[in-house]
Amino acid sequence: MILDLKNIHIGSLIKLRIEERNINILRICKFLKCTEDELNSMLSEKSLDSEIILKLSTLLEYDFFRLYSQYLILYAPQAISNYSEKKTSLPQYRKNIYTKEMVDFILEQIGNGNKTQMQIVQEYRIPRSTLYKWVNKYAQSKKKD
């Protein structure tokens, strides 16, 4: 299954993880303190309350919030200019976390000619050095295959 980060349907992704982990529906209902009908309704929803996502992330041992983080990294990166001048009480994160799926997506864009390396750097604000490391590592792993 290829994940479309522009159109995250959290309910169906949670349902997929439940199937992968082969977890009994009654166990999930007991954990969430809900009925089976309420659970099925949740799994059909495109978006869910963050508390429910947090509980299911814990139970299913998968960080569903990371999907949204990856969306932000790809499609709504933080502005580089004036970033250090912004004052906030919220935690500040210095590094972006790139998942394997995201790296594969970027390299696929370059590999099939949809985007150049320069376009990737400009559009997704991925540092050039990081992108070059990915390209070199990917090229070496392809040679081994």
N, C-alpha and C positions, 0 to 999 in steps of 0.2 A: 504494500500500500504506500503510495506516495502522498505525503502530507502537503496540503496547500495551506501555507502559513497566512495567506491573505484571507482565508475563509475557514477559521477554526470553528469546528462544531464539537464543543467539549463533551457533550453527552455521548455522541457516537464514539469518540476517542476513549472515553471512560468505559463504555460498553465493550470495546475491543480489548482493552486491558483486562477487564473482568474475564472475558473469554480466554485470553492468553494465560491468565493465572489460574483459570478453572476454579474460581472462588464461588462457593455456594451463595445464591441470592439471599437466602434466609440469614446467613451470617452478615451480609452487607446491611440488610434491613435492620437487624438487631443492633449493629454498630452505629447506624445512622438514626436509629429509633424512628423508623418509618415503615409503612406498609409496602408490600410488593408492588401495588399499583402506583404508589407515590414514587418508588424507585424507578419504575418503568417510565413514568412521566418525566422524571429528571433526566433519564438517559435519552429522551427524545428532544431535549432542549438544546438550543445552540449555545446558550450561556447559562451559568449557574452561579449561585452565591459563593463568594470566596471561602466561606467557612466550610461549605460542603466540599468544595474542591480540595481544601486543605485536609479534611478528614479522609477523603478518598485517596489523596496522594499518599497519606500515611498507610492506609490499609492496603492499597494496591502496590506500594513500594515503587512509585513513579512520580516524578515531579511534573505535574500537569501545568504548573505556573511557568515552567521553562519554555513551553510553547509560546506563551505570550511574550516572554523575554526575547525569544528569538525573533518574533515579529517586530518588536521594537528595535532590535539591533539592525535588522534588514531594512525595514520600511520607515522607521521614524527615529533615526539615530540622533543622539544629542548633538547640538551645535558645538563645534570645536571652539569657536571664538567666544570669549567672555565666559567660558564654562567655569573657570576657577573663581570668577568674581561673584557668582551666584551664591547667596547666603540662604541656607536652609537648616532646619533642625533635623531633617531626615538623614538617614545614613547615606554617605557618598561612596560610590563604587568606582574604583579606578580602572578596572579592567573589564572589557567585554568578555563574555564566556561564549565561545563558539563551539557548538555541538558538531559531531561528525556529520550529521545530516545537513547542517548548514554549510560546512566546508565542502561536502560533496555537491551541494546545489551550486555554490559559487564556481567550483571547478568545472562543473557540467556546463555552466553558462559560458565559460571561457573555451572549453573543449569543443562545443558545438558551434562556436562562432557567434553566439547571440550577443556577447559583450566582450570588449577588450579588457585587458588588465587595468588600464587606466580608467575605463568606465566603472569597473568594479570599485576601484579605490575612491573615485569621486562620488558615486551614487550611494554606496553602502558605508563609506568612511572607514574602510578597513585599511590599516596601515600598509604601505607598500611592502615593507619588510616582512610583515606577516603573510601577505598574499604570495610573495616570492618563495617563502619557506614552504607554504602549502603546495605551490606548483612544483617545486623541486622534490619534495617528499612524495607527491603523487606520481611524478615521472619515474622516480626510483622504484616505487612499489609496483608500477605497471611493468617495468623491465623485469622484475622478479617473477611476475605471473607468467 
